[in-house]
Amino acid sequence: MANWDSCPAVERHPRRVSGAWVFKGTRVPVAALFENLKAGASIDEFLEWFQGVERWKVETVLDHELRALREVATR
């Protein structure tokens, strides 16, 4: 599981969106990205549906999660 504290594209505030990790500067939960990708959406579709999220933030989140998965695999 990724440590989201070190990801520059996300933030969390206890009183905002129930304390969920969201894309920085938005109220869009990071979980929404993974849920939509799992359901078959493309990144372009996600960006169209959640217009406040920028592509670099999506790419940063995906890269961050990939690094975390690789770290776990090498333990």
Secondary structure, 3 states (H helix, E strand, C coil): CCCHHHCCCEECCCCCHHHCCEECCCCCEHHHHHHHHHCCCCHHHHHHHCCCCCHHHHHHHHHHHHHHHHHHHCC
